[in-house]
Amino acid sequence: MSSFMDRLLGREKKSARQAKERLKLVLIHDRIDINPGTLDRLKDELITVISRHIEIDPSAVTIEMAQDGHHHRLIADVPIKPTRSRRTR
């Protein structure tokens, strides 16, 4: 009864949700033929290029693949470190 109520109220188990997301990623990677090594190299190169222009937190950068209908997307989340304003008034 408890699992029925959880499903009814939209409370999936965390592991089921994670497994579903992992499966989505595997299918997307398979469809666009990008292996994890290539994705890691791409992430490293993006970090290098962006770091030349702004200060970022490289350890917190995440790169993921997503599918929107028939379109595949590369999504980069790049946290920018706060900077002090150089202008004084």
C-alpha positions in Angstrom: 0.0 0.0 0.0 2.8 2.3 0.8 4.5 2.0 -2.6 1.2 2.5 -4.3 0.8 5.8 -2.4 4.3 6.9 -3.2 3.7 6.3 -6.9 0.4 8.0 -6.7 1.9 11.1 -5.0 4.9 11.1 -7.4 7.5 10.0 -4.8 9.7 7.6 -6.7 12.6 5.9 -5.0 15.9 7.7 -5.5 17.6 4.7 -6.9 14.9 4.2 -9.5 15.2 7.8 -10.6 19.0 7.6 -10.8 18.8 4.4 -12.9 16.3 6.0 -15.2 18.6 9.0 -15.7 21.7 6.7 -16.3 19.7 4.8 -18.9 18.8 8.0 -20.7 22.4 9.0 -20.8 23.6 5.7 -22.1 20.9 5.8 -24.9 21.9 9.3 -25.8 25.6 8.5 -25.9 24.9 5.5 -28.0 22.7 7.4 -30.5 25.3 10.2 -31.1 28.3 7.9 -30.9 30.3 9.9 -28.3 32.3 7.7 -25.9 33.0 8.8 -22.3 36.7 9.5 -23.1 35.8 12.0 -25.8 33.3 13.7 -23.5 36.0 14.0 -20.7 38.5 15.5 -23.2 35.8 17.9 -24.4 35.2 18.9 -20.8 38.9 19.5 -20.1 39.2 21.6 -23.3 36.2 23.7 -22.4 37.6 24.3 -18.9 40.9 25.4 -20.4 39.3 27.8 -22.9 36.8 29.4 -20.5 39.5 29.8 -17.8 41.5 32.0 -20.1 38.7 34.6 -20.0 37.0 34.3 -16.7 37.7 32.7 -13.3 35.7 29.5 -12.9 35.6 26.5 -10.4 37.0 23.7 -12.6 36.1 21.0 -10.0 32.4 21.9 -10.2 32.0 21.9 -14.0 29.6 19.3 -15.3 29.0 18.3 -18.9 26.0 16.2 -19.9 24.1 15.1 -23.0 20.4 15.6 -23.3 17.8 14.9 -25.9 15.0 17.2 -26.8 12.7 15.5 -29.3 15.0 14.6 -32.2 17.7 17.1 -31.2 20.7 16.2 -29.0 22.2 18.8 -26.7 25.5 19.2 -24.9 24.8 21.0 -21.7 27.7 22.6 -19.8 27.2 23.9 -16.3 30.2 26.1 -15.5 30.2 27.8 -12.1 31.8 31.2 -12.2 33.8 32.4 -9.2 32.6 35.7 -7.8 34.9 38.7 -8.6 35.1 42.0 -6.9 34.1 44.9 -8.9 37.1 46.8 -10.2 35.3 50.0 -10.5 34.9 52.2 -7.5 32.5 55.1 -7.3 
